[in-house]
Amino acid sequence: MKKLVRLLLTIAIAFVVVIGFRWYRYVTNTDSPYDEVGITLNTSMPGPLNAWGCAKLKETFSGALPPHGCAAGNGTQWK
């Protein structure tokens, strides 16, 4: 039973690390703010993480239209 709990905990931690790294790589990228997987991950993040991710994207891509999850109001302005 102890081995099963340890295995499940290891899998859960690995999953969080992989997803977290993928999200962080998206919000700090300099290529494009329109990566579908990154947009989905950023939109699913809790409020403070989503806000931080949108701020990082806005810092890098301020002249571009904001991706889904970072748009305010009419979709043409950043949050």
C-alpha positions as CSV (number, residue, x, y, z in Angstrom):
1,M,0.0,0.0,0.0
2,K,2.9,2.4,0.8
3,K,4.5,1.8,-2.6
4,L,1.2,2.5,-4.4
5,V,0.8,5.8,-2.5
6,R,4.4,6.7,-3.3
7,L,3.9,5.9,-7.0
8,L,0.7,7.9,-7.3
9,L,2.3,10.8,-5.5
10,T,5.3,10.7,-7.8
11,I,3.1,10.6,-10.9
12,A,1.1,13.6,-9.6
13,I,4.2,15.6,-8.9
14,A,5.7,14.8,-12.3
15,F,2.4,15.8,-14.0
16,V,2.3,19.2,-12.1
17,V,6.0,19.8,-13.0
18,V,5.5,19.0,-16.7
19,I,2.4,21.1,-17.0
20,G,3.9,24.0,-15.0
21,F,7.0,24.0,-17.1
22,R,5.0,24.0,-20.3
23,W,2.9,26.9,-19.1
24,Y,6.0,28.9,-17.9
25,R,7.7,28.3,-21.3
26,Y,4.6,29.7,-23.0
27,V,4.3,32.9,-21.0
28,T,8.0,33.7,-21.3
29,N,8.3,32.9,-25.0
30,T,9.3,35.5,-27.5
31,D,8.0,33.8,-30.7
32,S,4.2,34.1,-30.6
33,P,1.4,34.5,-28.0
34,Y,-0.9,32.3,-30.1
35,D,0.2,28.8,-29.2
36,E,-3.0,26.8,-28.7
37,V,-1.7,24.6,-25.9
38,G,-0.2,27.6,-24.0
39,I,-3.4,29.5,-24.4
40,T,-5.4,26.6,-22.9
41,L,-3.0,26.2,-20.0
42,N,-2.9,29.9,-19.2
43,T,-6.7,30.2,-19.4
44,S,-7.0,27.2,-17.0
45,M,-4.6,28.6,-14.4
46,P,-6.0,30.1,-11.2
47,G,-6.6,33.9,-11.2
48,P,-3.2,35.1,-9.9
49,L,-1.2,32.8,-12.2
50,N,-3.3,33.7,-15.2
51,A,-2.9,37.5,-14.4
52,W,0.9,37.1,-14.1
53,G,1.0,35.1,-17.3
54,C,-1.0,37.7,-19.2
55,A,1.2,40.4,-17.8
56,K,4.3,38.6,-19.1
57,L,2.7,38.1,-22.5
58,K,1.6,41.7,-22.6
59,E,5.2,42.8,-21.7
60,T,6.6,40.8,-24.7
61,F,3.8,41.2,-27.2
62,S,2.2,44.6,-26.3
63,G,1.6,45.4,-30.0
64,A,-0.3,42.2,-30.8
65,L,-3.9,41.3,-30.2
66,P,-4.2,39.5,-26.8
67,P,-4.8,35.7,-26.9
68,H,-7.9,34.2,-25.4
69,G,-7.8,34.5,-21.6
70,C,-5.8,37.7,-21.7
71,A,-8.3,39.9,-23.6
72,A,-10.5,42.4,-21.9
73,G,-13.9,43.7,-23.0
74,N,-14.0,43.7,-26.8
75,G,-11.1,41.3,-27.3
76,T,-8.7,43.9,-28.7
77,Q,-7.3,45.1,-25.4
78,W,-5.1,43.4,-22.8
79,K,-6.4,42.8,-19.3
